[in-house]
Amino acid sequence: MPARAAIAGAAAAVFTETGEPFEAATIDETDRFLEAYAEGLGWGTEEHEVAWAAGLWVRAFNAKKASVTADGARVLDRLTHEARPRLRRAGA
């Protein structure tokens, strides 16, 4: 089940993106996505933590790609602002 949680977490972190800067899912949107996805699956702490960790990894990867664009600094600032809350949800 951790692999399924990782896929869901990655999707939850970016499901609102269309290719434009700053369209990645907010923490609240990510949370709602994961709640809806996990409903009835019997996820425990491990699955939730894996999902949040996978989502943060995707967001960090995307911020790295954005760092070479004109909007890179703003994308990195948003990641910096959201990293700690996402890490807490990942159990770190």
N, C-alpha and C positions, 0 to 999 in steps of 0.2 A: 504493500500500500504506500510506502514512502515515495516510490517513483511516480505514482499517480498524484500524490500530494505535490510533488515538485513540479509536475506539468501544470497542475491547477494553479499553483502559486505563481509560476512564470506568466501564465495567461492573465491572472488576476491583476498583476502589476502593470500590464500594458494593454489591456483589452480596449481602452478608450482611444488608443493612438491611431492616427491617420497619416502619420508622416510629418506632421507639423510639430514644431517645438512646443513643449509644455502641455501635451495632450495625454501624457501618461496618467494612469489612474491615481487619484489621491489615496491617502491612507484609508479614509472612510469608504471610498468606492472599492478599494481592494478588500477591505473587511467584509462589506456586503456581498461581493462576488464570492468570496470564500465561504461565507455563511450559507449562501444559497447553494453553492456547489456541494458542500459537505453535508447538507441536510439529509438525514437518514442513512448516512454512510458509517456512522459510528466512529468518526474520527476522534482520536485521543490527542493528548498534548504533542506527541511526536509528529503526527501528521500536520498539525497546525504550525508547528515550528519549522518543519521542512518546507511547507508552502511559503511561509514568510521569508525564509532564507533564500529560496529559489527566486522569489520575486525581487528581493533586494539585489541578488546577483545580476538579474536581467537589467535592472535599473542602473546598476554600476557599469555594466557593459555598454549600455546605450549612452550613458553620460561620457564614457571614454570616447565613443565614436563622435559624439557631439562636440567634444573638446577641440576638434579641428575646424569647427564651423564658427560663423559669426555669433551664433546663439550659445556657444559652448559654455561660456562663463555663467550664464543664467541657468542652464541645465545643471551644471555642477553645483551651483548655489542651492537649487531646489533639492538635489540629492543630499547635500550636506545637511539641510534643514530636516529632511525626512529620514535620514539614515538611522539615527538613534531610536526613534519610535519603531521603525521596522525591525531593527536589531533586537529590541526588547521583545517584540512579538515572536521573533525567531528563537527566543530563549537565551540570547547572549547577554 
